[in-house]
Amino acid sequence: MSKEFFLSARLKEENWKKQIITPRVAAAGIVESPDRKSVLIIERKFPPYGNAFPGGMMEMGETIEETVIREVFEETGIKAEPKGILSVISDPEADPRWHVVIVYVLLRATSDNDPKSGDDAVKAFWADINSLSLSKTLTKTCRYTLDDYIKWREKEYKLIKLQ
């Protein structure tokens, strides 16, 4: 049997996979300021509305690290270095537009310039961690992740290492 015949037969066998509908994958960044006193927040242009950590959808061929670095820069103009995965949220109702699995990555800003909103962000700004925890404008997933971030800072658990 030739290699071409085998590949052709294999593709025909797997055509059913093209019909599968799956959740989307996104990455969001908890970006610490260089002095670790603030985190980067955006006001979202699209649902779910409110303040959140910057992030967006993974593109074909990207890793989670590449996605979060790109999305943070597109939405805020801030360059940052990933440190590890803080949490993953897969709540089917987290985004009213579609089911999305969000991988939250902790990053450290590599400069302390002021953020500039872009792409899907109406506003981008540094927020003090203590005052942020009192905010009523955070999206549901941002609230969960902020709680995880605070626990991580208190050394309650470790980050998942990026490969």
C-alpha positions in Angstrom: 0.0 0.0 0.0 1.5 3.4 -1.0 2.0 6.2 1.5 -0.4 8.5 -0.6 -3.2 5.8 -0.5 -2.7 5.4 3.3 -2.9 9.2 3.9 -5.9 9.6 1.6 -7.8 6.7 3.4 -6.8 8.1 6.8 -8.2 11.6 5.9 -11.5 10.1 4.8 -11.7 8.2 8.0 -11.2 11.4 10.0 -13.6 13.6 8.1 -16.1 13.3 11.0 -13.7 15.3 13.2 -14.4 18.4 11.1 -18.0 18.3 12.3 -17.0 18.5 16.0 -17.9 21.7 17.8 -15.6 22.3 20.8 -15.1 25.1 23.4 -12.7 27.9 22.4 -9.4 28.3 24.2 -8.3 31.7 25.6 -5.5 33.0 27.7 -5.7 35.9 30.1 -2.8 37.6 31.9 -2.4 38.6 35.5 0.3 41.1 34.9 2.2 42.3 37.9 3.9 45.7 37.8 7.7 45.5 38.1 7.4 46.5 41.8 4.6 43.9 42.3 2.2 46.5 43.9 -0.3 46.6 41.0 -1.8 44.4 38.4 -2.9 45.3 34.9 -6.6 45.7 34.3 -8.7 46.5 31.3 -12.3 47.7 30.9 -13.8 45.2 28.4 -15.3 46.5 25.1 -17.3 43.3 24.5 -19.2 40.9 26.7 -18.8 40.0 29.5 -18.6 43.7 30.3 -16.7 45.0 33.2 -13.1 45.2 34.4 -10.9 42.1 33.8 -7.4 40.9 33.2 -6.3 41.4 29.6 -6.5 38.4 27.3 -8.1 36.8 24.3 -8.5 33.8 22.0 -5.7 31.5 21.0 -4.8 31.5 17.3 -3.8 28.3 15.4 -0.2 27.5 15.9 0.2 29.5 19.1 1.2 28.3 22.6 -0.6 29.6 25.6 2.5 31.7 26.4 2.5 33.3 23.0 -1.2 34.0 23.1 -1.1 35.7 26.5 2.0 37.8 25.6 0.3 38.9 22.3 -3.1 39.6 23.8 -1.7 41.6 26.8 0.4 43.7 24.3 -2.5 44.2 21.9 -4.9 45.4 24.6 -2.5 47.4 26.8 0.8 48.1 25.0 2.6 46.4 28.0 5.3 43.9 27.4 5.5 41.1 30.0 7.2 37.8 30.7 5.2 34.8 31.7 6.0 33.1 35.1 3.5 30.2 35.2 -0.2 29.2 35.0 -2.2 30.4 38.0 -5.6 28.8 37.1 -8.0 27.5 34.5 -11.7 28.4 34.2 -14.0 26.3 32.1 -17.4 27.6 33.2 -19.7 27.3 30.1 -21.5 30.5 31.2 -18.4 32.6 31.8 -18.8 34.3 28.4 -22.3 34.8 27.0 -21.1 34.6 23.4 -19.6 31.1 23.6 -18.2 28.3 25.8 -14.5 29.3 26.4 -11.8 27.7 28.5 -9.6 30.4 29.9 -6.0 29.7 31.0 -4.9 32.4 33.5 -1.2 33.0 33.2 0.8 35.1 35.7 3.2 37.5 34.1 5.6 40.2 35.2 5.8 43.5 33.3 9.2 44.1 31.8 8.8 47.9 32.0 6.7 50.3 34.0 5.3 52.4 31.3 1.6 53.5 31.4 -0.8 51.1 29.6 -2.6 52.3 26.6 -5.9 50.7 25.6 -6.2 49.0 22.3 -7.9 46.1 20.5 -10.7 44.9 22.8 -10.0 47.2 25.7 -11.9 50.5 26.3 -9.4 51.4 29.1 -6.2 49.9 30.4 -4.7 50.8 33.8 -2.6 49.6 36.8 -4.8 48.8 39.8 -3.6 48.4 43.4 -4.2 44.8 44.5 -5.9 45.8 47.8 -8.4 48.2 46.3 -9.1 45.9 43.4 -10.3 43.2 45.7 -13.1 45.7 46.9 -14.1 46.5 43.3 -17.7 45.8 42.2 -16.9 46.1 38.5 -14.8 43.0 38.0 -16.1 40.2 35.7 -17.0 36.9 37.4 -13.9 35.1 36.1 -11.7 38.0 37.1 -13.0 37.9 40.6 -12.3 34.2 40.9 -8.8 34.6 39.5 -8.1 37.6 41.7 -8.9 35.4 44.7 -6.5 32.7 43.4 -3.8 35.4 42.8 -4.1 36.7 46.4 -3.9 33.1 47.7 -0.8 32.5 45.5 0.8 35.7 46.9 0.2 34.4 50.4 2.1 31.2 49.3 -1.0 28.9 49.6 -0.1 27.1 46.3 2.4 27.0 43.5 2.1 28.0 39.9 1.9 25.4 37.2 5.1 25.5 35.2 4.9 26.5 31.6 6.5 24.0 29.2 
